[in-house]
Amino acid sequence: MNNIIVLPLIIPIMIGVLLVFFNRYIKLQRIITLLTVLSITGISVFILNKIQLEGILRLDFGGWKPPFGILFVADSFSVLLVLTASIVTALCVMYAFSSIGERHEKMYFYPFVLFLLAGVNGSFLTGDMFNLFVCFEVTLLASYVLITLGGTKRQLRESIKYVVINVIASWFFLLALAYLYGSLGTLNMAHLSERVAEAGQDPLLTTIGILFLVVFSIKAGLLLFFWLPGSYSAPPMAIAALFGALLTKVGIYALFRTFTIIFYHDTLVTHTIIGVMAGITLVVGCMGAIAYKDLRLIASYNVVIAVGFMLVGLAIGTPVAIEGSIYYIVHDMIAKAMLFLLVGTMISLTGKTKINEISGLIKNYPLLGWLFFVVTCSLAGIPPLSGFVGKILVGQGAIESGSYILLALAFLSSIVVLYSLLRIFLNSIFGETIISLEDETPMKFSMIFPIFLLGIGTLALGLGAEVISGYVTDAANTLSNPAIYIDAILGGEE
């Protein structure tokens, strides 16, 4: 039985509902939330190894066999992301213990973090396009609460923009689903792939595919990302780290799944558009990362750059490039959470948000300073850290396919990432300290420890790339060969 694959969705929802009734018991909420997320991490490891032994797993709800019922599908790609999301959430929750504040914790912070994780995991595991929409909405509803948690003027201003753009995107999502169902009579992903292959991807289906591209691009922050920097920099940094690490990845996952399983027949149109959008996103994201001095905005624009880079692999579409993008997605979830938590710690220690207002932190907090240097090198793709493997594979795929413009933009963006973060390191971390021994705020262990673990993670992911290479190769193989996915869903029984 494959019932275990629904647990990463069910467990956080059930525990989140339970914690709503214990919102005043802060320590109890902390313990239960952390244990819940760690248990999902363990379950994800078990499922990932089970996939290597048995192949793609599926769960048919209500006993309805595909394509007639709703189902969950666990392959290496989806479960790798579920595992990474769970690890990152656990560390962000640990960071929140000493940074979010009891006032926020009593405002149902922990239940909504669990609801957010449930929506993210459900999006990764569903095998049905309508259920993907439902899980998207669960994720968004939780994020609407988290982005306004605290109710500052800046949060409310940015949340209006965030909510409006996502409501519009959800409306277009429903519209695209209606046209897709009207054209093919199914919303099961594997069945859709089969139907599109049988009918041929005519102009109508290509147009529907482009509509999905617009929807998922908004969700991922690809090109249409004007809402992202403000929205991701407004909430408390533990929440911003969750957003930066997880939310865009849901849209990116949907793009990869949709345009490798369903709409992959007319790549001259769809993948060319993805490539153009990825290139523009890289350029504009680089401009934003250089233009601003606000630590939070620099981190947010680095999210935009990463989105563009990850979608370069999809636009190229070769197995090597897709494998590189999968490596980079996993890396970016860890490294981006680390970046946001470091920025949050710097702001917490100094009360300042601009790089020219902070100086010499490494003299007061050497571990903090060197951890920032680690994440700078990791995001820039410097070996042996985790960003290097993904960048090399995407670059190899670009060379093999002759996509030299995307190759140039992708690797120029790495230089800009290095410059934007070194600017923080040289201005705010190095230099003469502005904090005297008398005014030095003690570094809280529960703030620096999760960041240290993320630093260990990005180093281990780089040095131990061979450990996960089998999982990543299997994930890329499934995305590159839709028949594997289709056969696992429609070709036999559980």
N, C-alpha and C positions, 0 to 999 in steps of 0.2 A: 504493500500500500504506500501511496505517495502523499498521504495526508500531511506529512511533515512540512511540505513546501508552502502550506498556507499559514504556518505559524508566524513567520516574520510580519504578516499583516494582522493576524488575529490577536496575538499576545499584546502588542502595544496598544491596540484599541481597547481591549478588555481591561488592562491595567490602567490605562489613561482614564477610562470611565470610573473605575474604582477610586483613583486618586482625587477625582473631583470632590468627593465627599470627605476628603482628609486635607483640604487645602491649608488648614491652620497648623498642621503637624509637619513642620518643615523638615526635620531630621528624618522622619519616616518617609516622606516623599523622596528625599534625596537617595536614601538607601534602596527603596523599592525601584525607583527609576533606573538607577545605575545597574542593579542586579537584572532588571528586565532587559536592558540594552545589551549587557554582557551575555545573557542567555541567548539572545537573538544572534549574537556573534558566534557563539558555540554551535548553534543550530545551522548557521550558514556554512561554517567549516565542514560540518557533517554532510550537508547537502552537496557541497562542492565536490567532496571526495566521492560521494555516491554517484554523481554524474560521471566521473571518470571511470567508474566500474560498470555502470549500467546504461550510460548514455543519457540523452535528454529525458527529463521526468515531466509527467503531466498529471494534473488532478482535475477530474471532471466533476463539477458540482452537481448534486442531485442525481448523479448517475446518468446524466444525458451525455451521450458520446458526441465527439466533434463531428460535424460543425454545428450541432443543434443546441448545445448548451454552453454555459460560461465555463471557462477553464483557466487554470494557472499552469504556466510552463516554466520549468527551471532548466536553463542551459548554463554553460560556463560564463557567458557574457552577463546574464542577468544576476546570477548568484555572486559573481565577483563584485558587482556593484552593491548588492545587498550587504555583503560582508564588509566592504570598505565603508559604506554609509553607517553601519552599526558601530564600527570601531571609532569613526570620527564623532558620531553622536555621543558615545560614551565619554570621550575625552572632552568634548565641549560641555557636557553636563558636569563633569568633574571641575572644569574651569568655572562654571557658573556658581558652584557652591560658595565661592568667596568673592565673586565679582558682580553677580546679578542683583543681590540685595534681598533682604527678607520681604520687603514690600512687594517686589515683583514676584517672588516665589509664592506669596499668598494669593497672587492674581492668576492662579492656574497655569503658571509657567511650565511645570513638569508634565501635566496632562497634555498640553498642547504640543510640547516637544515630542511626546510619544505619538500623538495623532499625526504630526508632521512626518515622523519616521514611518508610520504605518502607510501613509499615502505614497511616500517615496518607494517603499518596498513593494507595495501593490502595483505601482506603475512599472517597476522592473519585472515583476513576475507574471503579469496578466498576459493571456494569449488572445485577448479579444479587444477590438478597437473601442467598443462602447465602454467596456470595463476600464480601459485606459483613461477614458474621459472621466469616469467616476473617481478613479484614484487620483487623477490630476486635481479634481475639485476638492477631495479630502485634503490633499497637500496644500492647496491654495487657501482653504478656509482656516486651516491651522496657521498658515503664514500670515493671514490677515490679522489674526489676534496677536501673534508674536511681534509683528512689525509695529503695532500700536502700543505694545506693553510699556507702560510708564506715562503715556499720554503727553509727551512734550510737544511743543508747537512744531518743531522740525519733523518729528515722527508723523504727526497728523497730516502735515502738508505733503510729505513724501508718500504716505500711505494712500492718500486720495488718488494720486497718479498711479500708484502700483495697482490698486484695486480696479480702477477704471480700465487700464490697459489689459488686465487679465480677464475682466468680465467681457470685454470686446473680443479678446482672443478665444474665450470659451464659446461665445456665440458663433464665431466662425468655425470652431471645432465641430459644434453640433451641425452646422450647415454642411460641412464637408462629409460628416458621417451620413447625413441624410442622402446626399448625392451618391456617395459610395454604395450605400445599401440599395438605393434605387437602381443603380447601374448593375450591381453584381449579386444582389440578393443574399448577402452574408456579411458578417463583420468579424468572423474568426480569421485571425491573421494568416494561418496556414492555408485555409480555404480561399481567402482573398488572393494569395499568391498563386494558387492553382487556377483560379478563375481568370485572373489577369493574364496568365500565361496562355490559357486556352483562347481567350477572346482577342488577345493582342492588345498592347497598350496604345489604344487609339487616342486621338487628340482630346476626347472627352475625359478619359481616364488620366491622361497627362495633366490636364487642367485641374482635375480633382487632386492629383498628387501635388501640384503647385500650391493649391489651397492648404493642404496639410503642411507643406513646407513653410508657408507664411505663419500658420498657427504655431508650429513647433519652434520656429525661429524666434517668435516673440517670447515663448516660454524659456528658450535657451539663452536669450540675449544675443542672438546672431543678427547683426545689422540693425534691427529695430530694438536697440538696447537703451534708448534715451532715458527710460525709466530706471535702469539698473543702478547706476552709480549712486544716485541719491537714496534710493530705497535700501540698498545694502549698507550704506554708511550711517543711516539714521538710528536704527535700534541699538540696544546694548551689544557689546562686541561678541559676547557668547552667542547671541542670536545671529548677528551678522556673519559669524564664522560658519554657523549651520547653513545660512542662506548661500554664502559664497561657495561652500563645499558641496552642497547637495542640490539646491533648487535648479540651477542651470543644467545639472547633469540629467535631470529628468527629461528636459526638452531635448538634450543631446542624445540620450538613449532612444527617445521616440523617433528622432530623425534617422539614427542608424538602423533601427529596427524596421521602420517604414520603407526606407529607400535601399535596403538590402534584401528584404523579404518580399515586399509587394511591388513597389514602383522602381524596378531596376532594369526594365526592358528598353526604355528610351533615355539612356543616360546622357545623350547629347544635349537634351533640354534640361532635365531636372538636375543632373550633377554639375552641369555647366553653371546653372544658376546658383547652386550651393557653393561652387568654387568662387564665383564673383562675390557673393555675399560674404564668404569667409575672408577673402582678400581685403574687402572694404572694411570689415570688422577689425581685422588686424591693424590696418592703417589708422583708423579713427581711435581704436583703443590705445595704440601707441602714443598718439597725439595727446589724449587725455592723461595718460600716465606721466607724461613729461610736463604737461602744462600746469598741473596743480601742485600746491605745497601742503595741502591737507592730507595727513596720513591715511585717513579713512577713504578719501577719494582715490588716492594712488593705489591702495589695495583693491578698490572696486574696479578701477580701470584695468588692473591686472587680471581680474576675472574675465573682462571683456576680451582681452588679448588671448587668454587661454581658450575661450569659446571658439574664436576664429581659428586657432591652431588645431584644435581637435577636429573641427569640421573640414580642414584641409585634407585629412586622411580619408574622410568619406567622399569628398569631391574627387580625389584621385582614384579611389575605388579598387585599388589592387590589394591582394591579400596582405602583402607586407605593410602597406600604408594603413590598412584597417587594424592590423595587429599593433602598429605603432600608436594609433589613436587610442586603442584600448589600454595599453600601458600608460599612456599619458592621462587618460581619464582617471585611472586609479591613483596615479601619482598626484594629479592636481587636487583631488579630493583631500588628500592628506596635507599636501604643501599649502594649499590655499587656507585650510582651517588653521594651520600653524601661523601663516602670515597675519590673518585677522586677529588671532589671539595675542600675538606679539604686539601688534599695533594697539590693541585694547589695553595690554599691560603697560605699554609706554605712556598712554594717555592717563591711565589710572595712577601711575607713579608721579607724573609731572603736572597733571591737570591741563596740559597743552595739547593742541591737535596739529599745529603747523611745524614743519621740519626746521624752520629757522627760529623757532621758539624753544627748541630742545637741543642740548649739547652735552657730550661727555658721559652718556649713560653707562658706557662700558667700564668706567672707573668706579662707579657706584654699584653696578650690577653686571659683573663680567659675564656670568652665565647667560643672562638675557642678551647681551651684546653679541656673543659668539653664536647663540642660537639664531639670531637675526642674520648673521653672515651665512649660516648653514642654509636657511630658507632662501636667501638671495641666490646662492649658487645652485640650489636645487631647481628653482623656478627658471633660472637662466639656462639650465640643461648642462651644467658643468659636471663631468664625471668625478667621483663614482656615485653621485647622488641620483635619485630616482628619475628626474626629468630627462636625463641623458639618453636612456634607452628608447623612450618614445620618440624623441626628436630625431634620433639617428634612423629609426625605422621609417618614420614618415618621410624623411629626406631621401632615403633609399627608394621608397615607392615613387616619390616625385621624379627622381632621376630616371627610373625605369620607364615611367609613363611619359616622360618628356614635359612634365608640368613645371617648367623652369621659373615661370613668374611666381607661382604659388610657393615654390621652393625658396626663392629669394625673399619674398614677403615673410614667410614663416621664420627664416633664420635671422632676418633683420629685426623681427619682433623680439627674438631672444636677446639681441644686443640692447634693444630698448628696455626690456624687462630688467636686464642687468644694470643698465644705467639708472633707471627709475628707483630701484631698490638700493643701489650703491649710494645714490644721492641721500637717501635716508640714513644709510650706515655712516657715511662720511660726515654728514651735517649733524645728525642727532645722536648717533652712538659714539663716534669718535669725537675728538676735539676736547676742549677744556670743559670740565664739568661745571654745571650751573647749580648743583645741589651740594650744599655743605653737609658735613657729617651730622650737624645738629638737625638739619631739615630733612635728612634722608628718610624716606618712608620704607619700612621693612618690607622685603619681598615675601609675599605669602607663598608658602609651599604649595598649596592647592591651586595656585595660579601658574606657577612655573613648572610644576611636575607634568601636567598634561602636555604642555608645549615641548618639554624635554622628550616625552614619549613620542610625540609626533616627529621630532627631530630624529630620534632613533628609527622611527618608521621610514622616513624618507631615505635615510642612509641604508637601512636594511633592504629596502625595495630596490635600491641601486646595486648594492653589492651582491644581493641574493636574487638577482633577476632570473637566474636559472631555476630557482625554486618555484616561481609562479609561471615560468615560460610555458609549461605544458598546458596550464589552464588558459592562458592568454591565446596560445596557438589554437587550442580547441575552440575558443570563443570566436576567433577570427575565421576559422575554417567553417563554422556554422553560418556566420554572416556572409561569407563569400560563396557558400554553396547552399542556396535555399532548399534544395531537395532534402538535405539532412533534416532541417526543421520540419518540412512538410511530412516526410516519412514518419518522424517521431510522433506527430500529432494525428495524421490521417491514415498512416500506414498499418496500424495495428492496435491491439489492446494494451492496457497498462500491464 
